[in-house]
């Protein structure tokens, strides 16, 4: 999975903060770095669309942009990519489990229980990722 650069991440944050597609000008106005040229924001949005992080649709002569997936899906993909880079996935997962708070552990356990229930009913779990356009890695089965 491609990681986002600083400017790409800032632009995605603006997109993630709204439910409606935004024009380049609206994205520019939402950035804390107000001194960016309109063409710079337009170029980065175009690049994000080509990479699959954003989707765009025509609105007259302008394009409107929206995220291709949620911020949480992006972060989960980063975590899976990092996990694939280790030589010992079990050790990395065990270390991660030791690092989370009690409340986070409860969230993980509940999510795993829901996944297990869904798979027991014949659900492959793919639906969790259906909104992410370019899935480069997949969770390994136990």
C-alpha positions, 0 to 999 in steps of 0.5 A: 500500500502506498503511504500518503505524503504530508500534503496528501494526508492533509488533503485527505483529512479535509475530505474525511471530515465531510460527507459530501464531495468537495471542489478543489476550492473547498478543499483549499479552504479547509486546509490549515496551510492557506498559502498553497496555490490552487493548482497545487491542491488540484494536482495533489487531488488528481494524484490521490484519485489516480492512486485510488485514495480519492474518487472524483465526479464531474460537476459542470466544469469542475471536479468534486472529490471524496475519499475512496474509503474511511480514515479507519480503513486507511489506517488498518491497511497501514497496520496490515502492511507493517505486519507483512514486513515482519518476519514473525507475524505472531510475535508482532501481533503478540507485541501489539496486543501487549501495547494496547490499553484494556479498553482497546483490547476489549474492542479488538476482542469484540471485533474478532468475535463478530468476524468469527460469527460472520465467518461461521455463517459463510461470510468471508469477511471481504465486506469489511474492505469493500469500500477500499479500492485497491486492497494490496494485502489481506488478513491471513486466516488463523 
